[in-house]
Amino acid sequence: MKTGYLIDMDGVIYRENNLIPGAADFVWALHATGTPFLFLTNNSAPTAEDLAVRLKHLGIQGLSPRHFYTSAMNTADFLGETDPGCTVFVIGEGGLLTALHERKIASDGIHPRYVIVGEGVATMERLTKAHECLERGARLLATNPDNWCPVSSDKTRPGAGATTAFLEASSGRRAYYLGKPNGYMFHRARRKLAELSRSEPEQVVMIGDTMETDIRGATEAGMQSFLVLTGSTQIELVGDYGYQPTRILQSVADLVEEVKTGKPCDRLNRPAFVQNGKHGEKFGHRHQTDMLAFYKPRPRPAMTK
C-alpha cells in the first residue's frame, strides 16, 4: 500500500534550533524510498523557502519549498478559491504576506473585505486599525487557532489565536480559523501531496505532537494519525480526549525501519507503550482518576478553542 505522510514540524522534527534525534534519518528514509511527504505547519510567519533553509542548517538536506505547506499558504488558497479579487488588512509576517501576494490578493488599509491575523508582533496601532476595519464591515480570519505555541520544554510564545481573540472581544466579530485542525487545511494538503507524488496515495498519515490540532484534524479528515511524544503532549493526558491517535510513538525515529522495509512494526513494542517493563498495557491515565494528579496543578487550557 502506497502511504503518504503529512508531518508537523515543531515538536516532531525539531525543538527550537535543535534537531530531534532520528529526524534526519526519517526524512532520508522517505527520500530514499520515494515515499511522498509534506511538512504541515500552523506557523504562518515563515515562507516555504525559509523553512527549507532552516532544515538545511539543522542538517536535513534535499528539501525544496514544494515540500512545505503552511497555514499562511492555506489561508491564501482559501481566499483564492472562495473570494478571488478580495482585499485584506494583515496582521502578520513575511510568510503570510508572501502567500497572499502570490495569490494576487491586495492589501487594503481603508476598506478591506477581510482582516487576517497570523503570527507576529501585533502593535496597538495595527490592532486599532484592524478593529476599525472590522467595525466598517470587514470579516475576521485567522491563519490558525493556536492561542500559544511551545518553544521548548519550559517556554511558550503567544499564537495567532490569542491575537484574534483580542479582536473578537473588541469588535464583537466572530473569526473563522483556518490551519490545523480545520478540514480545509487537510483537504488542501492531501491534494498537494498527490501533486508531489503524481498520484493519489492509497493512505495518508498525519504525524504530529499535538492532540488538539494534528490528531483532531486528521481524525476529522478521515486520516490515520501518529502521535509522537517529542513535543507538547504527555502520554498520561492522551486518554482524556474523545478522539485517539492511530498509534503513539516515542519519536519519528521509530518509523525509520518501517519506511525502509515497508513492513509495519508492532505499535505495542514501541517505547511509548512500555510501562513497568510490560508490553501491551493500556496507555495513558485519566488524570481525574489518577490519585497522583490530585496533587498536581491542572494543565493550562487547550492550545486551541
PEVEN-V976590 format. One record per helix or strand. SS is the DSSP state (H for helix, E for strand). FROM is the first residue (numbers start at 0). LEN is the number of residues. If there is no record, write none. Layout:
# PEVEN-V976590
ss	from	len
SS	FROM	LEN
SS	FROM	LEN
This chain:
# PEVEN-V976590
ss	from	len
E	2	5
E	9	1
E	13	2
E	17	2
H	22	11
E	36	5
H	47	11
H	64	3
E	67	3
H	70	12
E	86	5
H	93	9
E	105	2
E	113	4
H	123	12
E	138	4
E	147	5
E	154	4
H	159	12
E	175	2
H	182	15
E	202	6
H	210	10
E	223	5
H	234	6
E	246	3
H	251	10
H	266	3
H	270	3
E	274	1
E	277	1
H	290	5
